[in-house]
Amino acid sequence: MKSLNIPTSGDSFKDVENLANKLGNVTVVLKGQSDIISNGKLTILCSDQGGLKRCGGQGDILCGAIATFFGFGVCYLQNRWE
């Protein structure tokens, strides 16, 4: 957030909300012990326990899925399929 000149407070919940807001109300996902998801207007904390048979790399898969949906959205807005 330093490179974007967005100040941090040390409170992850508020920082994620502030980042989403400053970036134009995009959805920001911060994974951790408890995941924080915010679009700058609505912020939720998910502390539900995951599956006991989780494996490494699930965050990478989540990031890839988010990037794919983002890419589809951009292509749709630019009428690339016409």
SVG drawing of the C-alpha trace seen along z (x, -y; Angstrom):
<svg xmlns="http://www.w3.org/2000/svg" viewBox="-22 -9 28 44">
<polyline fill="none" stroke="black" stroke-width="0.4" points="0.0,0.0 3.0,-2.2 3.6,-2.3 0.1,-3.5 0.4,-6.2 -2.4,-4.6 -1.7,-4.9 -2.0,-1.8 -3.4,-1.8 -2.2,1.6 -5.8,2.8 -6.1,5.3 -9.9,5.0 -9.8,1.2 -6.8,1.4 -8.5,3.8 -11.6,1.7 -9.6,-1.5 -7.6,0.1 -10.7,1.3 -12.3,-2.1 -9.2,-3.9 -9.0,-1.6 -12.5,-2.5 -14.5,0.0 -12.9,3.1 -13.1,6.3 -10.0,7.0 -9.4,10.4 -6.8,10.7 -6.2,14.4 -5.0,15.3 -6.1,16.9 -9.4,15.1 -10.0,13.9 -11.1,10.3 -13.1,9.5 -14.1,5.9 -15.3,3.8 -14.9,0.6 -18.6,0.4 -19.2,3.9 -16.4,5.7 -16.8,9.2 -14.6,11.4 -14.6,15.1 -13.1,17.2 -14.9,20.5 -12.6,23.4 -11.6,24.9 -11.6,28.5 -9.3,30.7 -7.8,32.2 -6.7,28.9 -3.6,28.8 -1.0,26.2 -1.7,24.1 -5.4,23.4 -4.6,19.6 -2.9,19.8 -6.0,21.5 -8.2,18.8 -6.0,16.0 -6.1,17.7 -9.9,18.0 -10.3,14.3 -7.9,13.2 -9.8,15.4 -13.1,13.8 -11.6,10.4 -10.1,11.0 -13.5,12.2 -15.1,9.1 -12.6,6.8 -13.0,8.6 -16.8,8.4 -16.7,4.6 -14.3,4.2 -16.6,6.3 -13.7,8.6 -16.0,11.4 -17.9,9.4"/>
</svg>
